[in-house]
Amino acid sequence: MKTIARHVIVAMVIAACGAVALIDAQQQSGLTAAEKQRRWDFENELQSVAVVDRKVMMPMADGVRLATDIYRPKNATGKVPIIWVRTPYNFNFWDIQNGVPADMTAALTAVKRGYAYVVQNERGHFFSEGNYDILGAPRSDGYNALDWMTKQPWSNGRIGTTGCSSTAEYQMGIAALGHPGYAAMNVQGFGAGVGRVDQYYEQGNWYRGGAVQMLFITWLYGEQNQVRPMFPRNASQEELIRASKSFDLAQRLPPVDWSKALWHLPEQDILKSVDAPHGIFADAMPVETGGRMIQRAPNDSAWYRGGLYHDDMKLNVPGLWFMSWYDVSVGPNLALYNHVRKTASPDAANQQWAIIAPVAHCAYTRATADTIVGERSMGDARLDYNEIVYSFFDRFLKGENSPRLNALPKVTYFTMGINKWQSADAWPPAGAQPLTFYLASGGKANSIAGDGTLAANAPDADKPDAFTYDPMNPVLSYGGNVCCTGTAIQAGAFDQRRMEAREDILIYTSDAFRDGTEVSGPIVPTLYVSSDAKDTDFTVKVLDVYPDGRAYNLDESIQRMRYRDGYDKGLAWMESGKIYKVSLQPLTTSNYFEAGHRLRIEVSSSNFPRFDRNLNTGGNNYDESKGVVAHNVVHHSKQYPSQVTVTIVKRNTSTSAQR
């Protein structure tokens, strides 16, 4: 999920899509006189058209109160629907640094379109009381808030939610509680709310293939603070509003160079090493899940006591799902979308729409006429998100006909390479077929100078490729499907040739495609591997190789071998010299390989700090400071058919890439 720097991205997308304005990101010092005047103009207009009710302390069932601002149409002829935004971020209505109102665009837009706009902090953040846990556990907070809002005399009893990242991830778990007033949800970049679904046991992006996704370490640095200033419980609403002009309660933590800090061992002490506040990452906390997140296994019971959505929960709420190819969890996100369409009631199953953009985490509305993601041009990747969101709410919160929603396909996805939006009735698109490539080499696939290939058939004899994985010298992450790691990683597509000089990366490349080929859907790598270590990792990266040699990453994954038999089963240790079959969780993309392009996969044992390093000892990993070197081998033959299966969509395509 997330670093403090990420707030800027989230603020942009959410403001554009009509959700909460994340004011801590927007409160930049040094506004021009014109910018300050614009803020006052918006505030004055909001006061003229809305009933403004700020710093309402909404009570939860256990007595904890959540700070809430409410904006509703002043001259409404009847009761109105509600757009509800719950967030861990700062939405203070006053920009303390600049001495002017915050940007009220989101609230003003909602009110002018006939909605009440309710924005609320999760428990344990800013003016909200209680102890913080990710997603604001317990889920009952969400149910209590829905109950309170639907009972207000000005409410028509229908509530929709919107937001990106942490302002989206709580929505599925609460929707599954079945409150009758929860009428529609718009979830954007929502992976950290997905616990277990289909083949994915990510537990809210905490894991990938059993390896820890280190993004949470950087994000929790700014979020798990529980020693914080609070106002007396008997402070009046008037006093809290006045105090908001002096204290927004936003912490100002010292900056951290995460490209260095994430190297610290043991892993459980990374936040301690940068003098972060104590909290749920490594410490026991008085919350329902108990804290100590870094110590949990992928199927630990604590993951099922919090705010995550799991696939044994019924979800029968109309959904508008925004995802992106270079976000941290597009695979499980799509799996959840498909799961809801298969398991919801017939009406709700037909009321789900997905949009998949070619951008990084929560960067939907930052697309331009020439959208560059990392180093690769995606062309014009803009979409009318604001109109789509309000068209969706108009139908399900107001009961109005929505022409834009009527025209929206069930799946709208952007295909990189031809750089255009496409549509489908399902994911993967109709007509999708698997195509398998087999790993082959003469035994020296190491680096770009090696002899690894992707072939139509498995080789007769096994000429395995060996490499050394030293956890003290891991393969470094370079671009990728990631968010929120601060200075450590930049998300997106980057030419990987600078990394492919390493001997501990095995490279397998197909022949050039004779015809343009669309790959849209799951990509499943299956490897036959051995090691002299008790436990180790295997990583896979999928790339599009241009005729001039540029190699752009599409998606990436990892498998921790101790979990190869399943996350709900006992740990499976490796025996030296024994060969094991392992299938990684599906990767996914939509990419058009023009004629002359080639498919490539990279295999290694680290992708750090995208994923934490396996120290190869078979120990807990999180509490260890020393690792052992692993000598790892990938086998490929008819007996050991290591392979990658991609999803091909055959079309009558005459459209060249739009650049």
TORLUM-647062 format. One record per residue (C-alpha): x, y, z. Coordinates in steps of 0.001 Angstrom, whole numbers, padded with zeros to 6 digits, always signed. Example, Ala and Ser with C-alpha at 12.3 -4.5 7.8 and 13.67 -1.06 7.14 Angstrom:
+012300-004500+007800+013670-001060+007140
//
This chain:
+000000+000000+000000+001788+002905+000633+004222+005515+001765+003605+009066+002791+004764+010133-000673+001959+008059-002093-000616+010429-000652+000080+012830-003493-000880+010222-006065-003953+009171-004117-005096+012748-003672-004953+013355-007407-006952+010341-008404-009497+010631-005644-010166+014302-006169-010694+013638-009859-012969+010683-009196-015077+012481-006610-013740+010910-003443-011991+012398-000447-009458+015174-000906-006450+014012+001037-005549+017307+002507-002232+016346+004061-000957+015784+000515-002438+019000-000758-001263+021306+001997+001811+022488+000170+003433+025589+001496+003849+028559-000778+000526+028651-002610+000275+031572-004980-002230+034325-004340-004382+032959-007168-004306+029452-005709-005285+030756-002282-008136+032735-003790-009323+029639-005637-009442+027757-002328-011549+030517-000783-013839+030574-003826-014475+026840-003496-015076+027098+000252-017470+030023-000169-019357+028234-002918-019553+025108-000768-020961+027119+002143-023553+028642-000194-024863+025350-001594-024283+022910+001270-025176+022303+004856-021675+021956+006315-021368+019849+009468-017728+019289+010402-016066+017341+013203-019080+015181+013941-017862+012472+016322-019778+009425+015069-020169+006775+017816-019262+003131+017232-020733+000176+019113-017833+000047+021611-017973+003770+022382-015085+004813+020130-015951+007895+018081-014845+008509+014515-014255+012051+013268-016577+012800+010362-017287+015775+008095-020674+015934+006391-021642+018076+003393-025192+017885+002006-027245+019892-000468-028759+022954+001205-031830+023263-000992-032631+019599-001588-036343+018981-002151-036187+015606-000442-033866+013102+001124-030530+012559-000578-028155+009646-001171-024721+009573+000437-021223+009169-000956-019171+007894+001967-015390+007994+002093-013478+006381+004949-009746+006951+005068-006659+006719+007289-005391+009968+005746-005750+013594+006767-008847+015330+005422-008723+018373+007674-010833+021125+006096-008232+023763+006886-004798+024031+005249-002793+024994+008309+000451+025614+006447-001115+028140+004091-003809+029595+006315-006610+028939+003839-009301+026292+003363-008227+022967+001948-009256+021966-001569-012965+021228-001318-013386+020065-004919-014588+016566-004056-017217+017679-001559-018424+020539-003770-018724+018281-006821-020774+015708-004918-023117+018279-003387-023733+020038-006711-024644+016670-008218-027240+016042-005514-025305+013894-003042-024367+014196+000565-020622+013746+000922-019433+012128+004155-015723+011767+004848-014464+009946+007929-011187+008904+009527-010575+005298+010490-010218+004642+014186-006834+005507+015583-006101+008270+013066-006182+012058+013476-009300+013150+015389-010781+009617+015459-010423+007712+018705-009224+004170+019381-006279+002008+018363-005378+001625+014698-005312-001644+012795-005055-001932+009021-008473-001458+007374-009894-000109+010620-010751-003443+012172-013213-004481+013382-015438-004514+010295-018289-003588+012606-017066+000032+012432-018254+000070+008845-021600-001484+009675-022129+000966+012553-021316+003929+010310-023720+002721+007613-026408+002326+010254-025845+005828+011615-025898+007465+008177-029001+005694+006877-030936+006813+009975-030251+010522+009480-033453+012418+008631-031903+013838+005448-030692+010455+004103-032586+008486+001468-031089+005327+002950-028746+004565+000056-024982+004841+000449-022126+004419-002018-018412+004304-001294-015458+005470-003346-011727+005954-003024-008341+004559-003931-005907+002353-002016-006496+002670+001747-009609+004663+000934-010928+001657-001012-009604-001456+000666-012091-001562+003540-015057-001563+001187-015262-005261+000242-015109-006550+003805-017858-004180+004904-019973-004844+001813-019916-008547+002677-021715-007773+005966-024871-007159+003950-026106-003867+005377-029269-002962+003418-028159+000650+003013-024893-000215+001261-026015+000262-002333-022837+000598-004454-019056+000511-004120-016318+002013-006288-013020+000390-005331-009796+001691-006864-006371+000104-006352-007928-002101-003682-005498-005007-003401-004634-004535+000263-008238-005344+001120-008125-008777-000544-007269-011512+001920-007646-014927+000313-009226-015453-003074-008816-018274-005575-005111-019222-005699-003972-016069-003924-003202-016014-000209-001835-012489-000205-003645-011375+002958-003959-007808+001807-000759-007596-000257+001294-008736+002721+002552-011786+000811+003180-012920-002730+003843-016616-003006+004593-016668+000721+007287-013969+000498+006704-010674+002309+005944-007689+000074+008059-005020+001714+005829-002103+000738+003963-002413+004013+007092-001726+006020+007550+001687+004454+003844+002475+004631+003394+001522+008260+006215+003871+009209+003749+006705+008749+000527+004944+009737+000925+002838+012877+001440+005767+015273-000609+005237+018429+001132+007683+020756-000467+010846+019436-002170+014000+020707-005898+013728+021316-008564+016187+022452-010702+015619+025556-013834+013545+024955-015956+016351+026302-014645+018881+023769-017592+020350+021911-018035+020217+018147-017479+023966+018031-014210+023584+019928-013010+020794+017628-013772+022872+014535-011865+025805+015972-008978+023524+016980-008833+022185+013425-007525+025567+012304-004557+025173+014630-003989+021424+014875-004590+018993+012027-002775+016263+014050-000689+015300+011017+002654+013891+012132+005862+015090+010510+008158+012074+010632+011842+012340+009765+012524+011338+006143+013935+007857+005559+015978+006611+002624+014173+003321+002184+016600+002170-000496+019026+001744+002404+016733+001141+005375+015054-001952+003911+018405-003800+003969+018378-003951+007756+018334-007372+009398+016540-008832+011192+013556-007786+009153+011285-007450+012172+013525-004597+013409+013508-002481+010240+011044+000047+011647+012836+000025+014985+016097+000806+013168+014630+004062+011804+013067+004947+015167+009518+004462+013898+006573+004512+016297+005679+001189+017875+002654-000512+016384+001087-003409+014571+004042-004287+012326+006187-005964+014984+004548-005255+018336+001626-006770+020191-001222-004253+020105-004669-004041+021735-006513-004618+018465-008607-007528+017278-005840-009033+015155-003250-008605+017902-000567-006828+015861+002801-008582+015263+002043-008733+011536+005588-009649+010494+005416-012834+012561+002295-014218+010888+002277-017025+008336+000057-016667+005236-002788-018639+006803-002466-017311+010363-005851-017000+012050-005166-013316+012764-005684-012493+009073-009291-013657+009415-010111-011478+012437-009594-008085+010827-011004-006060+007973-009878-008188+005018-012279-009689+002507-011965-013465+002011-013637-015601-000612-015932-017360+001868-017812-014062+002305-020827-013238+000162-020593-009935-001668-023853-008773-003213-023248-005064-003779-022969-003458-007250-019296-002807-007908-017174-000517-010062-013625-001879-009882-010565+000154-010964-007246-001667-011400-003945-000964-013131-001306-003110-014807+001574-001647-012810-000114-001804-009430+000943-004237-006757-001921-006713-007021-003744-006751-010333-003762-010586-010353-005700-011081-007108-007814-008028-007903-009014-009595-011141-009494-012906-009365-011782-011184-006871-013747-009443-009614-014298-012814-011301-015149-014451-007979-017884-011906-007260-019352-012306-010733-019505-016071-010181-020791-016154-006601-023004-013099-006096-026750-013164-006508-027769-012995-010191-028676-009308-010037-025482-008275-008230-023328-010501-010432-024568-008577-013461-023843-005244-011763-020048-005463-011731-017774-003426-014014-013975-003533-014216-011556-000970-015648-007864-001883-015964-005519+000978-016797-001846+000916-017877-000638+003008-014947+000910+002675-011513-000926+002576-008187-003790+005109-008024-002454+007064-011005-005556+006687-013194-006285+010363-013707-002624+011232-014228-002764+009623-017656-002074+012076-020475-002074+012182-024250+001329+010499-024004+001310+008463-020821+004780+007324-019771+004847+004551-017173+008410+004089-016072+010197+004402-019422+007561+002981-021762+005027+005055-023629+001429+003904-023321+000087+006564-025656-003188+008256-024770-004455+006336-021729-007012+008866-020538-010549+007855-019586-013557+009810-018312-013381+008334-014802-015331+011131-013126-018315+010711-015428-018200+006922-015087-018187+007084-011279-021115+009488-011075-023043+007600-013737-022598+004493-011580-023819+006285-008453-026716+007932-010276-028095+004512-011121-027617+002750-007800-028029+005615-005330-030643+007710-007139-032305+005112-009348-031745+007236-012453-030992+006095-015959-027254+006357-016591-026336+006527-020284-022586+006351-019612-022998+003253-017456-025356+001719-020009-022564+001990-022573-019834+000681-020259-018628-002870-021042-018268-005311-018168-014495-005152-018653-012675-002131-020079-008973-002830-020354-005977-001126-021866-003714-003191-024112-000128-002027-024037+001809-002284-027260-001088-001213-029436-001818+001370-026737-005576+001402-026848-008601+000700-024687-010475-002502-025454-013638-004080-024119-014841-007531-023154-017753-009214-021434-015461-011149-019100-011845-011590-018046-009955-013003-019790-011683-011869-022989-013768-014230-025059-011708-016395-027367-008696-016427-025064-006574-019549-025460-003531-020835-023573-000185-021014-025358+002721-022780-023672+006412-022072-024124+009007-024458-022724+012282-023439-021119+015360-024769-022867+019095-024127-022956+022442-025786-023383+022957-025424-019641+024045-021790-019646+020988-019522-019558+022742-017185-017126+022485-013504-018091+021636-011855-021393+024749-013491-022865+023389-016964-022112+021726-019531-024356+018260-019774-022789+015262-020022-025107+011505-020436-024982+010589-023262-027332+007422-024860-028663+008403-028228-027188+010282-029377-024134+013867-030491-024873+014605-034218-024836+017496-034095-022382+017840-032116-019195+020666-029607-019408+019888-027699-016224+020764-024097-015532+022464-023411-012208+023036-020132-010381+024106-018937-006966+021711-016981-004786+023408-014997-002059+020838-013170+000115+023501-010575+000927+023792-009773-002796+020233-010090-004097+018890-009139-007511+017606-005612-007046+014109-004579-008031+014046-002357-011096+010643-000954-011889+007763-003362-011666+004251-003802-010364+004701-002088-007059+003695+000821-004916+004644+002660-001821+008297+001838-001303+009475+005430-001250+012999+005862-002543+013508+002104-002936+011619+001328-006179+009913+003282-008935+006913+001509-010395+006471+000908-014107+008087-000562-017217+011854-000193-017503+014382-001629-019929+015739-004577-017939+018977-005049-019893+020970-003300-017180+019855-006029-014764+020222-008908-017186+024005-008786-017086+023874-010637-013748+024856-014302-013705+022187-015066-011087+019396-014227-013543+018422-016973-015980+016998-015602-019216+014760-017482-021649+013592-015738-024831+011248-016867-027582+011747-016503-031310+010347-013319-032780+006570-013357-033290+005794-013612-036995+002421-011938-036510+001167-009461-033975-000001-011360-030879-002167-010144-028025-001448-011624-024597-004382-010744-022338-005031-012847-019287-003252-015129-016834+000401-016116-017242+001301-019266-015326+004963-020276-014832+005710-023869-013826+009275-024705-012872+011177-027859-011979+013841-026820-009510+016384-028098-007032+018600-026533-004391+021142-027371-001735+019243-025103+000686+016443-026208+002997+014311-023338+001758+014745-020729-000958+012733-018604-003384+012230-018644-007123+011210-015497-008966+009780-014985-012446+009522-011821-014497+007698-011602-017860+008921-009162-020508+008262-007784-023985+011528-007662-025971+011649-005114-028789+013558-005730-032033+016235-003265-030880+016774-005263-027680+014804-003192-025192+013177-005512-022672+010204-004066-020793+008849-005832-017719+005141-006690-017733+004557-008567-014472+006538-010411-011824+006057-012973-009086+007800-015158-006529+007379-018471-004738+008800-019300-001329+009486-023002-001550+008371-023874+001977+004813-023003+000880+004883-024778-002484+002334-027398-001356-000167-024785-000192-000502-022065+002394-002943-024054+004527-000628-027059+004678+002503-027916+006620+005841-026396+005651+007616-028320+002890+011409-028291+003167+013727-029091+000284+016220-031931+000189+019544-031322-001511+019571-032626-005093+015876-033528-005173+013840-031988-008004+010533-030288-007203+007713-029050-009383+006417-025617-008431+003741-023495-010090+003763-019820-009250+000547-017923-008687-000696-016539-012006+000763-013315-013307-001391-011251-015642-001218-008502-018244-002616-007205-021498+000191-006607-023976+000334-006703-027751+003554-008190-029104+003990-006698-032530+005595-008800-035245+009301-008957-034529+008880-008706-030751+009764-011601-028465+008484-012981-025178+011030-013357-022397+011001-014637-018850+013662-014126-016234+014129-016642-013437+016092-015923-010295+015730-016228-006521+015370-012607-005437+013640-009387-006406+014572-007119-003528+013168-004973-001970+009983-005676-003928+009938-008910-001907+011902-009709+001209+015013-011867+000940+014795-015537+001786+017809-016166+004022+017685-019823+002921+018035-021230+006458+014582-022716+006908+014154-020506+009988+011546-017839+010679+013360-015446+008344+011865-012337+009983+014003-012684+013130+017268-013762+011484+020334-011677+010726+022458-014165+008819+021698-016178+005724+023305-018969+003772+024173-019060+000103+021914-021307-001990+022977-023062-005170+019768-023258-007170+018980-025108-010375+016209-024927-012979+015625-028169-014896+013982-028419-018317+013300-031533-020380+010433-033819-021312+010767-035315-017845+010977-031882-016233+008972-029605-018548+009569-026171-017056+007223-023842-018910+005287-020621-019028+001694-020603-020273+000370-017294-021548-003160-016364-022606-003514-015467-026287-006455-013501-027648-006820-013936-031385-008323-010934-033134-008652-009608-036631-006239-006800-035789-005325-004237-038390-004700-001456-035892-001070-000473-035452+000274+000856-032186-000966+004304-031312+001979+006408-030217
//
